[in-house]
Amino acid sequence: MQYLFRFLMGGMIVSLFASLGDVLKPKSFAGLFGAAPSVALATLGLTVLADGKAYAALEARSMVVGAASFFAYSALCTWLMLRKKLNAAPATIGSLIVWLAAALGTWAVFLRR
């Protein structure tokens, strides 16, 4: 039953975000809106059903922390490659330290009990 629900919810949410991405300009947003938000929302829906609202709220906060950490990582990678003309491999591998620091730092501040 859970797999059927996951399939249906995931499909509906992916379709909704794909439609939203198709409407927005530039068209490169279509892929962005087609994947991550739909998977996160389907997962949260299943978490609410399986483990309750309190646990789902903790998971949602964890997703926000992960997204903020990934934003810091992406911004640094972009800056290193565009401004400092660094190749992709050293920029992305070196920036993983920033991602780890941002993830652990925000976890320590906001999520630790």
MARBA-3410 file (N, C-alpha, C, O; in Angstrom, 1 decimal):
113
0.8,-1.2,0.0,0.0,0.0,0.0,0.9,1.3,0.0,0.6,2.2,-0.7 ~ 1.9,1.2,0.8,2.8,2.4,0.9,3.5,2.7,-0.5,3.7,3.8,-0.9 ~ 3.9,1.6,-1.2,4.5,1.8,-2.5,3.5,2.4,-3.5,3.9,3.2,-4.3 ~ 2.3,2.0,-3.5,1.3,2.6,-4.3,1.1,4.1,-4.0,1.0,4.9,-5.0 ~ 1.0,4.4,-2.8,0.9,5.8,-2.4,2.1,6.6,-2.8,1.9,7.7,-3.3
3.3,6.0,-2.6,4.5,6.7,-3.0,4.5,6.9,-4.5,4.9,8.0,-5.0 ~ 4.1,5.9,-5.3,4.1,6.0,-6.7,3.1,7.1,-7.2,3.4,8.0,-8.0 ~ 1.9,7.1,-6.6,0.9,8.1,-7.0,1.3,9.5,-6.6,1.2,10.4,-7.4 ~ 1.7,9.7,-5.3,2.1,11.0,-4.8,3.3,11.5,-5.6,3.3,12.7,-6.0 ~ 4.3,10.7,-5.8,5.5,11.1,-6.5,5.1,11.5,-7.9,5.6,12.5,-8.4
4.3,10.7,-8.6,3.9,11.0,-10.0,3.1,12.3,-10.1,3.4,13.1,-11.0 ~ 2.2,12.6,-9.2,1.4,13.8,-9.2,2.3,15.0,-8.9,2.2,16.0,-9.6 ~ 3.2,14.9,-7.9,4.0,16.0,-7.6,5.0,16.3,-8.6,5.3,17.5,-8.9 ~ 5.6,15.3,-9.2,6.6,15.5,-10.3,5.9,16.2,-11.5,6.4,17.1,-12.1 ~ 4.7,15.7,-11.8,3.9,16.4,-12.9,3.6,17.8,-12.6,3.7,18.7,-13.5
3.3,18.1,-11.4,3.0,19.5,-11.0,4.2,20.4,-11.1,4.1,21.5,-11.7 ~ 5.3,19.9,-10.6,6.5,20.7,-10.7,7.1,20.8,-12.1,7.7,21.8,-12.5 ~ 6.9,19.7,-12.9,7.3,19.8,-14.3,6.5,20.8,-15.1,7.0,21.5,-15.9 ~ 5.2,20.9,-14.8,4.4,21.9,-15.4,4.8,23.3,-15.0,4.8,24.2,-15.9 ~ 5.1,23.5,-13.7,5.6,24.8,-13.3,6.9,25.1,-13.9,7.0,26.3,-14.4
7.8,24.2,-14.1,9.1,24.5,-14.7,8.9,24.8,-16.2,9.7,25.5,-16.7 ~ 7.9,24.2,-16.8,7.7,24.4,-18.2,7.2,25.8,-18.5,7.4,26.4,-19.5 ~ 6.5,26.4,-17.5,5.9,27.7,-17.7,7.0,28.8,-17.4,6.9,29.9,-18.1 ~ 7.9,28.5,-16.5,8.9,29.5,-16.2,10.0,29.7,-17.2,10.2,28.8,-18.0 ~ 10.6,30.9,-17.2,11.7,31.2,-18.1,12.9,31.3,-17.3,12.8,31.9,-16.2
14.1,30.9,-17.6,14.5,30.1,-18.7,14.1,28.6,-18.6,13.7,28.2,-17.5 ~ 14.1,27.9,-19.6,13.6,26.6,-19.7,14.5,25.6,-18.8,14.1,24.5,-18.5 ~ 15.7,26.1,-18.4,16.6,25.2,-17.6,16.0,25.0,-16.2,16.4,24.1,-15.5 ~ 15.0,25.8,-15.8,14.3,25.6,-14.5,13.5,24.3,-14.5,13.1,23.8,-13.5 ~ 13.1,23.8,-15.7,12.2,22.7,-15.8,12.8,21.4,-15.1,12.1,20.8,-14.3
14.1,21.2,-15.3,14.7,20.0,-14.6,14.8,20.2,-13.1,14.7,19.3,-12.4 ~ 15.1,21.5,-12.7,15.2,21.8,-11.3,13.9,21.5,-10.6,13.9,21.0,-9.5 ~ 12.8,22.0,-11.2,11.5,21.8,-10.5,11.0,20.4,-10.7,10.0,20.1,-10.0 ~ 11.5,19.6,-11.6,11.0,18.3,-11.8,11.4,17.2,-10.8,10.8,16.2,-10.7 ~ 12.5,17.5,-10.1,13.1,16.4,-9.3,13.1,16.6,-7.8,12.2,16.0,-7.2
13.9,17.5,-7.3,14.1,17.6,-5.9,12.9,17.9,-5.1,12.6,17.3,-4.1 ~ 12.1,19.0,-5.5,11.0,19.3,-4.6,9.9,18.2,-4.6,9.3,18.0,-3.6 ~ 9.7,17.5,-5.7,8.7,16.5,-5.7,9.1,15.3,-4.9,8.3,14.7,-4.2 ~ 10.4,14.9,-4.9,10.8,13.8,-4.1,10.7,14.2,-2.6,10.3,13.4,-1.8 ~ 11.1,15.4,-2.3,11.1,15.8,-0.9,9.6,15.8,-0.4,9.3,15.4,0.7
8.7,16.4,-1.2,7.3,16.4,-0.7,6.7,15.0,-0.6,5.9,14.8,0.3 ~ 7.0,14.2,-1.5,6.5,12.8,-1.4,7.0,12.1,-0.2,6.3,11.4,0.5 ~ 8.3,12.3,0.1,8.9,11.7,1.3,8.3,12.2,2.5,8.0,11.5,3.5 ~ 8.0,13.6,2.6,7.4,14.1,3.8,6.0,13.6,4.0,5.6,13.4,5.1 ~ 5.3,13.4,2.9,3.9,12.9,3.0,3.9,11.5,3.5,3.1,11.2,4.4
4.8,10.7,3.1,4.9,9.3,3.6,5.4,9.3,5.1,4.9,8.5,5.9 ~ 6.3,10.2,5.4,6.8,10.3,6.8,5.7,10.7,7.7,5.6,10.2,8.8 ~ 4.8,11.6,7.3,3.7,12.0,8.2,2.8,10.8,8.4,2.3,10.6,9.5 ~ 2.5,10.1,7.4,1.6,8.9,7.5,2.2,7.8,8.4,1.6,7.2,9.2 ~ 3.5,7.6,8.2,4.2,6.5,8.9,4.6,6.8,10.3,4.5,6.0,11.2
5.2,8.0,10.5,5.8,8.3,11.8,5.2,9.5,12.5,5.6,9.8,13.6 ~ 4.3,10.2,11.9,3.6,11.3,12.6,4.2,12.7,12.2,5.2,12.8,11.6 ~ 3.5,13.7,12.6,3.8,15.1,12.3,5.1,15.6,12.9,5.9,16.3,12.3 ~ 5.3,15.2,14.1,6.5,15.7,14.8,7.8,15.2,14.2,8.7,16.0,14.0 ~ 7.8,13.9,13.8,9.0,13.4,13.1,9.2,14.0,11.7,10.3,14.3,11.3
8.0,14.2,11.0,8.1,14.8,9.7,8.6,16.3,9.8,9.3,16.7,8.9 ~ 8.3,17.0,10.9,8.8,18.4,11.1,10.3,18.4,11.2,11.0,19.2,10.7 ~ 10.8,17.4,12.0,12.2,17.3,12.2,12.9,17.0,10.8,13.9,17.5,10.5 ~ 12.3,16.1,10.0,12.8,15.8,8.7,12.8,17.0,7.8,13.7,17.2,7.0 ~ 11.7,17.7,7.9,11.6,18.9,7.0,12.7,20.0,7.4,13.3,20.6,6.5
12.9,20.1,8.7,14.0,21.0,9.1,15.4,20.5,8.6,16.2,21.3,8.2 ~ 15.5,19.2,8.6,16.8,18.7,8.1,16.9,18.9,6.6,18.0,19.2,6.1 ~ 15.8,18.9,5.9,15.9,19.2,4.5,16.3,20.6,4.2,17.0,20.9,3.3 ~ 15.7,21.5,5.0,16.1,23.0,4.9,17.5,23.2,5.2,18.2,23.9,4.4 ~ 18.1,22.5,6.2,19.5,22.7,6.5,20.3,22.1,5.4,21.3,22.7,5.0
19.9,21.0,4.8,20.6,20.4,3.7,20.6,21.3,2.5,21.6,21.5,1.8 ~ 19.5,22.0,2.2,19.4,22.9,1.1,20.2,24.1,1.3,20.9,24.6,0.3 ~ 20.2,24.7,2.5,21.1,25.8,2.7,22.6,25.5,2.6,23.3,26.3,2.1 ~ 22.9,24.3,3.1,24.3,23.9,2.9,24.7,23.7,1.5,25.8,24.1,1.1 ~ 23.8,23.1,0.7,24.1,22.9,-0.7,24.1,24.2,-1.4,24.9,24.4,-2.4
23.4,25.2,-1.0,23.4,26.5,-1.6,24.8,27.2,-1.4,25.4,27.7,-2.3 ~ 25.3,27.0,-0.2,26.7,27.6,0.1,27.7,26.9,-0.7,28.6,27.5,-1.3 ~ 27.6,25.6,-0.8,28.5,24.8,-1.7,28.4,25.2,-3.1,29.5,25.4,-3.8 ~ 27.2,25.3,-3.7,27.0,25.7,-5.1,27.6,27.1,-5.3,28.2,27.4,-6.4 ~ 27.3,28.0,-4.4,27.8,29.4,-4.6,29.3,29.5,-4.6,29.9,30.2,-5.4
29.9,28.7,-3.7,31.4,28.7,-3.7,31.9,28.1,-5.0,32.9,28.6,-5.6 ~ 31.4,27.0,-5.4,31.8,26.3,-6.7,31.7,27.3,-7.9,32.6,27.4,-8.7 ~ 30.6,28.0,-8.0,30.3,28.9,-9.0,31.4,30.0,-9.0,31.9,30.4,-10.0 ~ 31.6,30.6,-7.8,32.5,31.7,-7.7,34.0,31.2,-8.0,34.7,32.0,-8.7 ~ 34.3,30.1,-7.6,35.7,29.6,-7.9,35.9,29.3,-9.4,37.0,29.6,-9.9
34.9,28.8,-10.0,35.0,28.5,-11.5,34.9,29.7,-12.3,35.6,29.8,-13.3 ~ 34.0,30.6,-12.0,33.7,31.8,-12.9,34.7,32.9,-12.6,35.2,33.5,-13.5 ~ 34.9,33.2,-11.3,35.8,34.3,-11.0,37.3,34.0,-10.9,38.1,34.7,-11.3 ~ 37.6,32.8,-10.3,39.0,32.4,-10.1,39.5,31.5,-11.2,40.6,31.1,-11.2 ~ 38.6,31.2,-12.2,38.9,30.3,-13.3,39.5,29.0,-12.9,40.4,28.5,-13.6
39.0,28.4,-11.9,39.5,27.1,-11.4,38.7,26.0,-12.2,37.6,26.2,-12.6 ~ 39.4,24.9,-12.5,38.7,23.8,-13.1,37.7,23.2,-12.2,37.7,23.4,-11.0 ~ 36.7,22.5,-12.8,35.6,21.9,-12.1,36.0,21.0,-11.0,35.5,21.1,-9.9 ~ 36.9,20.1,-11.3,37.2,19.0,-10.3,37.8,19.6,-9.0,37.3,19.3,-7.9 ~ 38.8,20.5,-9.1,39.4,21.1,-7.8,38.3,22.0,-7.1,38.3,22.0,-5.9
37.5,22.7,-7.9,36.6,23.6,-7.3,35.5,22.8,-6.5,35.2,23.2,-5.4 ~ 35.0,21.8,-7.1,33.9,21.0,-6.5,34.4,20.2,-5.3,33.8,20.1,-4.3 ~ 35.6,19.5,-5.5,36.1,18.7,-4.4,36.6,19.6,-3.2,36.3,19.2,-2.1 ~ 37.2,20.7,-3.5,37.6,21.6,-2.4,36.4,22.2,-1.7,36.5,22.4,-0.5 ~ 35.4,22.4,-2.4,34.2,23.1,-1.8,33.4,22.1,-0.9,32.6,22.6,-0.2
33.7,20.8,-1.0,33.0,19.9,-0.1,33.2,20.2,1.3,32.4,19.9,2.2 ~ 34.4,20.8,1.6,34.7,21.1,3.0,33.7,22.2,3.5,33.3,22.2,4.6 ~ 33.4,23.1,2.6,32.4,24.2,3.0,31.0,23.6,3.2,30.3,24.0,4.1 ~ 30.7,22.6,2.3,29.4,22.0,2.5,29.3,21.3,3.8,28.3,21.4,4.5 ~ 30.4,20.5,4.1,30.4,19.8,5.4,30.3,20.7,6.6,29.6,20.5,7.5
31.1,21.8,6.5,31.1,22.8,7.6,29.7,23.5,7.8,29.2,23.6,8.9 ~ 29.1,23.8,6.7,27.8,24.5,6.7,26.7,23.5,7.2,25.9,23.9,8.0 ~ 26.8,22.2,6.8,25.8,21.2,7.2,25.9,21.0,8.7,24.9,21.0,9.4 ~ 27.1,20.7,9.2,27.3,20.4,10.6,27.1,21.6,11.5,26.5,21.5,12.6 ~ 27.5,22.8,11.0,27.3,24.0,11.7,25.8,24.3,11.9,25.3,24.6,13.0
25.0,24.3,10.8,23.6,24.6,10.9,22.9,23.5,11.7,21.9,23.8,12.4 ~ 23.3,22.2,11.6,22.7,21.2,12.4,23.0,21.4,13.9,22.1,21.3,14.7 ~ 24.2,21.8,14.2,24.5,22.1,15.6,23.7,23.2,16.2,23.3,23.2,17.4 ~ 23.4,24.2,15.4,22.7,25.4,15.9,21.2,25.2,15.9,20.6,25.5,16.9 ~ 20.6,24.5,14.9,19.2,24.5,14.7,18.5,23.1,15.1,17.4,23.1,15.4
19.3,22.0,14.9,18.6,20.8,15.0,19.0,19.9,16.2,18.2,19.0,16.6 ~ 20.1,20.2,16.8,20.5,19.4,17.9,19.6,19.6,19.1,19.2,20.7,19.4 ~ 19.3,18.5,19.8,18.4,18.6,20.9,19.2,18.5,22.2,18.6,18.6,23.3
END
